[in-house]
Amino acid sequence: MDTFSIGLLHVPTSLCGEESYDFAQSAGVSDAVERGVWGHDDHGMDLPERFARDQATADRGFVLGVARDGGRIVANARLKFPLRDNLQTVSVRLEVLPSHRRRGIATALLAFAERQVASRGRTVIMAWSDAPVQGGEPTGPVLVPPTGAGSFPASEPSAVLALRSGFELVQVDRLSVLHLTPAPAVLDGVGRQERGARAVGSGNYELLAWTDHCPADLVDDYSLLRRRMSTDPPLGGFAQEEEAWDSDRIRREEDRSLAAGASKLVCAVRHRASGRLVGHTILQWSASWPAVVYQEDTLVLEEHRGHRLGMWLKAANLGRVLDAWPSAERIYTWNAEENSFMLNVNIALGFRPAGHTAGWQKVLA
Ligand SMILES: CC(C)(COP(=O)(O)OP(=O)(O)OC[C@H]1O[C@@H](n2cnc3c(N)ncnc32)[C@H](O)[C@@H]1OP(=O)(O)O)[C@@H](O)C(=O)NCCC(=O)NCCS
């Protein structure tokens, strides 16, 4: 008979005390699960970074549920609650050590998570699960979201569990990777794209760049871009509402990112005639995994699309990576499969498919 028990784990306020021992075990589960999914450690996180990122903030609550087997933590339910907007939603991530699967632990953790969600009056649970690309499109039976774009292997344990538990597949994202080696050849290609896009855009627009800290005179415009980024990209069937960004939240996020040992390269595009920022892109790197960079937001406001600004922004920012982070070897990015404009930009820059990410949603009765 299975003897696991489920409960809340308090996220410690310091990594020095005894209570950090359990948190370190839980973090070890997260890393082992990522390694099991991808076959490498690129999406892992060292303990100080996870500790910093799992702290509740003024913008987002965090709840950690764990399953123990004889006292040892073998599984996590990681719940994130937006606190400024999207007050109906929660994101949930279930992680079970490979050695402890098919024992009903995820099922029990999900029931626990749903009680946490319901007790806070929230009704929409979002979750994401991954499968690596193995030589192209998934083979065998696949699930296709209502968008019709992309697919996810139906036999993945996460898919079987999600469908059985009342989740719907509402979107599929593509994970892509750009290998920076051999550096000159890759960056020559990026440079060519940058020059081509600049030739189209630079008459009416100019690029501005910063590292980690948005200049004070740009922060209001940047807040608007971050707000629009939350709903402008294709959302599939996700019940995502616009996020409430203002300059204070930008500063809180910058401080938190630095405290986690991360750094961001941001590039923004300014419309010369109005003097307003009309697009931005963000690359993130972390000292805890120095070979890996993440391409995050890229946005061009709707009324300024069609001038190759997306390509210009991205290519220009990629051109800064090796100067800023000489240890960088790979850049990962996620895009909705229906986001053909962004995917085409990425392909032209040299990104190649590395994984499928299923977006799941469950609306509680
Ligand atoms: C998905 C995951 C959480 C399932 O954990 P688990 O503890 O093994 O799940 P359970 O034992 O509760 O299984 C519940 C049901 O899911 C289905 N399932 C789980 N693993 C399966 C597998 N390998 N093959 C087929 N069905 C599977 C079955 O229907 C199972 O019920 P059954 O054992 O009575 O047939 C685990 O595989 C995992 O950590 N995967 C990597 C991370 C991830 O994808 N998390 C989900 C994203 S939120």
The ligand as an SDF file (V2000), in Angstrom:
LIG
                    3D

 48 50  0  0  0  0  0  0  0  0999 V2000
    2.4890   13.8440  -15.3770 C   0  0  0  0  0  0  0  0  0  0  0  0
    2.9860   13.3840  -14.0000 C   0  0  0  0  0  0  0  0  0  0  0  0
    2.8380   14.5600  -13.0220 C   0  0  0  0  0  0  0  0  0  0  0  0
    2.0960   12.1860  -13.5360 C   0  0  0  0  0  0  0  0  0  0  0  0
    2.5100   11.7940  -12.2220 O   0  0  0  0  0  0  0  0  0  0  0  0
    2.0400   10.4080  -11.5680 P   0  0  0  0  0  0  0  0  0  0  0  0
    2.1570   10.5360  -10.0870 O   0  0  0  0  0  0  0  0  0  0  0  0
    2.7270    9.2730  -12.2240 O   0  0  0  0  0  0  0  0  0  0  0  0
    0.4800   10.3600  -11.9470 O   0  0  0  0  0  0  0  0  0  0  0  0
   -0.6070    9.4010  -11.2920 P   0  0  0  0  0  0  0  0  0  0  0  0
    0.0140    8.1840  -10.7100 O   0  0  0  0  0  0  0  0  0  0  0  0
   -1.4820   10.1960  -10.4080 O   0  0  0  0  0  0  0  0  0  0  0  0
   -1.3850    8.9430  -12.6030 O   0  0  0  0  0  0  0  0  0  0  0  0
   -2.7100    9.3780  -12.8740 C   0  0  0  0  0  0  0  0  0  0  0  0
   -3.1530    8.8690  -14.2380 C   0  0  0  0  0  0  0  0  0  0  0  0
   -2.4370    9.5380  -15.2870 O   0  0  0  0  0  0  0  0  0  0  0  0
   -2.2510    8.6060  -16.3580 C   0  0  0  0  0  0  0  0  0  0  0  0
   -0.8240    8.3310  -16.5220 N   0  0  0  0  0  0  0  0  0  0  0  0
    0.1900    8.7600  -15.7410 C   0  0  0  0  0  0  0  0  0  0  0  0
    1.3550    8.3090  -16.2350 N   0  0  0  0  0  0  0  0  0  0  0  0
    1.0770    7.6020  -17.3320 C   0  0  0  0  0  0  0  0  0  0  0  0
    1.8630    6.8880  -18.2700 C   0  0  0  0  0  0  0  0  0  0  0  0
    3.2030    6.8200  -18.1530 N   0  0  0  0  0  0  0  0  0  0  0  0
    1.2410    6.2780  -19.2990 N   0  0  0  0  0  0  0  0  0  0  0  0
   -0.0880    6.3470  -19.4220 C   0  0  0  0  0  0  0  0  0  0  0  0
   -0.9030    6.9900  -18.5440 N   0  0  0  0  0  0  0  0  0  0  0  0
   -0.3120    7.6090  -17.5220 C   0  0  0  0  0  0  0  0  0  0  0  0
   -2.9930    7.3580  -15.9800 C   0  0  0  0  0  0  0  0  0  0  0  0
   -4.3280    7.4860  -16.3990 O   0  0  0  0  0  0  0  0  0  0  0  0
   -2.8810    7.3980  -14.4780 C   0  0  0  0  0  0  0  0  0  0  0  0
   -3.8610    6.6530  -13.8080 O   0  0  0  0  0  0  0  0  0  0  0  0
   -3.6430    5.0490  -13.5820 P   0  0  0  0  0  0  0  0  0  0  0  0
   -2.2410    4.8610  -13.0510 O   0  0  0  0  0  0  0  0  0  0  0  0
   -4.7210    4.7010  -12.6080 O   0  0  0  0  0  0  0  0  0  0  0  0
   -3.8240    4.4140  -14.9160 O   0  0  0  0  0  0  0  0  0  0  0  0
    4.4510   12.8840  -14.0500 C   0  0  0  0  0  0  0  0  0  0  0  0
    4.5860   11.9630  -15.1290 O   0  0  0  0  0  0  0  0  0  0  0  0
    5.4700   14.0090  -14.2350 C   0  0  0  0  0  0  0  0  0  0  0  0
    5.9720   14.5500  -13.2510 O   0  0  0  0  0  0  0  0  0  0  0  0
    5.7720   14.3390  -15.4950 N   0  0  0  0  0  0  0  0  0  0  0  0
    6.7210   15.4450  -15.8130 C   0  0  0  0  0  0  0  0  0  0  0  0
    6.1750   16.8300  -15.4390 C   0  0  0  0  0  0  0  0  0  0  0  0
    4.8400   17.1000  -16.0620 C   0  0  0  0  0  0  0  0  0  0  0  0
    4.6290   16.9140  -17.2590 O   0  0  0  0  0  0  0  0  0  0  0  0
    3.9160   17.5990  -15.2320 N   0  0  0  0  0  0  0  0  0  0  0  0
    2.5900   17.9150  -15.6880 C   0  0  0  0  0  0  0  0  0  0  0  0
    2.5110   19.3450  -16.0610 C   0  0  0  0  0  0  0  0  0  0  0  0
    1.6520   20.3000  -14.9050 S   0  0  0  0  0  0  0  0  0  0  0  0
  1  2  1  0
  2  3  1  0
  2  4  1  0
  2 36  1  0
  4  5  1  0
  5  6  1  0
  6  7  2  0
  6  8  1  0
  6  9  1  0
  9 10  1  0
 10 11  2  0
 10 12  1  0
 10 13  1  0
 13 14  1  0
 14 15  1  0
 15 16  1  0
 15 30  1  0
 16 17  1  0
 17 18  1  0
 17 28  1  0
 18 19  1  0
 18 27  1  0
 19 20  2  0
 20 21  1  0
 21 22  1  0
 21 27  2  0
 22 23  1  0
 22 24  2  0
 24 25  1  0
 25 26  2  0
 26 27  1  0
 28 29  1  0
 28 30  1  0
 30 31  1  0
 31 32  1  0
 32 33  2  0
 32 34  1  0
 32 35  1  0
 36 37  1  0
 36 38  1  0
 38 39  2  0
 38 40  1  0
 40 41  1  0
 41 42  1  0
 42 43  1  0
 43 44  2  0
 43 45  1  0
 45 46  1  0
 46 47  1  0
 47 48  1  0
M  END
$$$$
